[in-house]
Amino acid sequence: MKGPLLTSMLTALTLTGLQAQSLPPVPRMVVGLTIDQLRTDYMEAFSSLYGEKGFKRLWKEGKVFLNAEYTFSGPDRSSAIAALYTGTTPSLNGILSNDRLDISTLRIISCVDDPGFIGFYTNDCSSPAQLLTSTISDELKIATLGKGQVYAVAPFRDAAVLCAGHAGNGAFWINDMTGKWAGTTYYSEFPWWANQYNDGNAADSRIETMVWTPLQPEGSYKNMTIERFNETFRHKFADAKQYKFKRLLNSPFVNDEVNLMVNELLKNTTIGEDEIPDFLSVTFYAGNYHQLNIQEGSLEIQDTYARLDRSVANLLEAINRKVGLQNVIFFITSTGYTHPEGADLGRFRIPGGEFHLNRCAALLNMYLMALYGEGHYVEGYYDLQIYLNHKLIEEKQLSLAEVQTKSTEFLIQFSGVDEVFSTNRFLLGAWSPGIQKKRNAFNRNRSGDLVISVLPGWAIVNERSQESPVVRYAPAPIPLIFLGHSIKPEIIHAPITVDHIAPTLAHFMRIRAPNACTVPKLKIE
């Protein structure tokens, strides 16, 4: 009798303990705010420009991780957002970058291009079909049998579609040619309230009167971490004529446009109104204006953060009015990259040079012809990746691994090249901590056969876009902040990786983490 009695007593004690440690209620809504190119050091440096209800509120009331990191190399807006919402890297979720080379057509395509659907207020055809794994919002849809609402509002098409995921109710972004809010038939019909907003209140009805001047008196911009080349500025977006909406999208004014659309969504949907959790994804912009580097646009970047602080405050207030912050889990983070420096560092005598991928690919093809005979061995190149002609290599009965190895040995001799990684090395080579981030950014079905790493200080000349970004290995510090619900305030300096966000949100909503996510949740209660 001792065995059964002891088992019964232990079971009773365990159940009593579980009851005593009751979990907090499931939040009525999760709000993800991704701020493109947000930097922790700028948030701190420009704090004298802030009010009390934006960044300062996040610092006082939130769980603030000051040093968040991505677990793969070279994140951009699309690959970062995909990683945030899937809890995994491009190696599994398939989103390598904003654009990639489609090897079947040799065309540059967006990561959300899909000719199977048509656009609302846009000619772009879009869906999340290229996203190969589930997202945290997809898992919410699955767990609630479709009853949980999922919406995404962003300045940019890729951000909106990737945040809404495969199962979302709607994704909205600004058409950079017309200023109208756009969508895709993938998410069914364009809602009546969005149509109505486009008819009378979208940015195209106000762009002629929009002028960006400093938000605060110029004496307020005293930050000495950025050299001030300009003493003041005045940007009228309409002066750019056919590019006026593109200028708007690369300014802090676009965050106000996003908030206006969010307010329409909150007003005209039932999101956050019942006990079934819903998900709202919002994207803001905090990068440089119109390709100005940080020195040329020093006042602009400070003013961007001052205006961003106000936009964050307005978003928090809108959510609070609709749902109550105590019923919401907020997470706020960055896309983890910044606009690369322009190729003007020569006057500071920083060592470097120019790297031309097109010349590199042409010379490689000549080298392979000398080795293996006539043929078009290099099928394409893009984004420091070279794609070999697998069909030709097979026809000539060559070993693909050998051709990759010979190509690597040839390319490593180019000035400005640090390392060259082949598919064979990524998949079968020895592991090292230094190569893991590169591997995480590599997808075996979409990446090139050869991935080139360029030395820091070197400018990568892009003949297609006429841009020459300068390589910098050191990443900018980015934050991760959780706010609302049952979260206790704390500032944490230890590094954390952003792949923990999705499983942490899954824990709060009592659902499964995305299907490719392998890391545990954060302890943030």
Secondary structure as UniProt FT lines:
FT   HELIX           2..20
FT   STRAND          29..36
FT   HELIX           40..45
FT   HELIX           47..49
FT   HELIX           55..61
FT   STRAND          63..69
FT   HELIX           77..86
FT   HELIX           90..93
FT   STRAND          99..102
FT   TURN            103..106
FT   STRAND          107..110
FT   TURN            111..112
FT   TURN            115..116
FT   STRAND          119..120
FT   TURN            129..130
FT   HELIX           136..143
FT   TURN            144..146
FT   STRAND          150..153
FT   HELIX           157..164
FT   TURN            165..167
FT   STRAND          170..174
FT   TURN            176..178
FT   STRAND          181..184
FT   HELIX           185..187
FT   HELIX           192..200
FT   HELIX           203..205
FT   HELIX           207..209
FT   STRAND          211..212
FT   HELIX           218..220
FT   STRAND          235..236
FT   HELIX           237..243
FT   HELIX           244..249
FT   HELIX           253..268
FT   TURN            271..272
FT   STRAND          278..285
FT   TURN            290..291
FT   TURN            294..297
FT   HELIX           298..322
FT   HELIX           325..327
FT   STRAND          328..334
FT   HELIX           345..348
FT   STRAND          354..356
FT   HELIX           357..372
FT   STRAND          378..382
FT   TURN            383..384
FT   STRAND          385..388
FT   HELIX           390..395
FT   TURN            396..397
FT   HELIX           400..411
FT   TURN            412..413
FT   TURN            415..416
FT   STRAND          417..422
FT   HELIX           423..428
FT   HELIX           433..440
FT   TURN            444..446
FT   STRAND          450..454
FT   TURN            456..457
FT   STRAND          459..462
FT   TURN            463..466
FT   STRAND          478..483
FT   TURN            485..486
FT   STRAND          490..492
FT   STRAND          496..497
FT   HELIX           498..500
FT   HELIX           501..509
FT   TURN            515..516
//
